[in-house]
Amino acid sequence: MKKLLATVLALALVLTAGSAFAAQKVGVAMPTQSLQRWNQDGANMKAQLEAAGYEVDLQYANNDVATQVSQIENMILGGAEVLVVASIDGGALDTVLQTAKDNGIPVIAYDRLLTGTKNVDYYTTFDNYGVGVIQGQYIVDRFDLENAEGPFTIEFTGGSPDDNNAGLFFSGAYDTLKPYIDAGKLVVTSGQVDFETVATPAWKSETAQARMDNILSAYYPDALTGGTTLDICLCSNDSTALGVTNSLVSFGFTAENIPVITGQDCDIPNTKNMISGLQAMSVFKDTRTLADQTMKMVADILAGNTPETNATYDNGVMEVPSYNCTPVFADASNYKELLIDSGYYTEADLAE
Ligand code: BGC
């Protein structure tokens, strides 16, 4: 199999080299089309790379690791000169990345770190820990935790354990809130505070919803009739926030009394929920900025220049030179400026 791969690869390289005017090809591996942001990421990457004259092989893997591995193999066989990889499981790609390395193809980890491998050259992302800090700090300010006595009740919902970002989002938020938990101003009634316990495999809304259903019936059964109420749901992103919101609404909460829910991504349903008062805030990570930064990296690499970096991430095997873009706080008061005036969405996208 390996031999066959090598022969086909050699043939592909000869063919590519033979066509003097062939555009340089960039392979872009995305995790799934089922969550809104990756469709935007993929579309932006493709548009920007093509506008710069590159040929793009864009693939979505339906959240299936084996599919992503074979897509990356095909990109290598198809003559990609750089790979941009937004992984499903950041720790599961070492073997296929070794094939890329053996063939001299540089790899950029996109948004999610590629872990446990030395076969990654660069990483472009947002300040992931910073995303969690924005969420946590919002709770500190909104409940005036410096001065208020509380106690306020809070439950955490984290992201997918195979996504390196998820732990960083959770730590950023938890580290910011821990002093107030320690001081008794915030109370996690369920006691569920470990990342492993609050994590949501594959970031699925349905999974987050089912877990919140259980938490509500076990710890807040009388929340709407004078019993222990729930004040805050710290959710790491919008897909989990959506599940938690659905759970709270089915329980009987309305925009008037729903707990303060955090999110990330400014997905369309969540932005609508911010407008209607069901979700308190989100964190905007402009996928155009990330695509633009990644584009610059691709261009530098292909031109033989060293790309600009401003951070490093430890992937367990090496320090990966990285570029952190800046996440931005979003809520009902600034979404127009951030999302509509900037052309990210149209008014119609956010209409009921
Ligand atoms: C991304 C988030 C996204 C999540 C689920 C993370 O890796 O950084 O923006 O919400 O994956 O798709």
Residues whose N, C-alpha, C, O or C-beta is under 5 A from the ligand:
A	BS01	BGC	L35 R112 D163 N165 W203 N237 Q264 D265
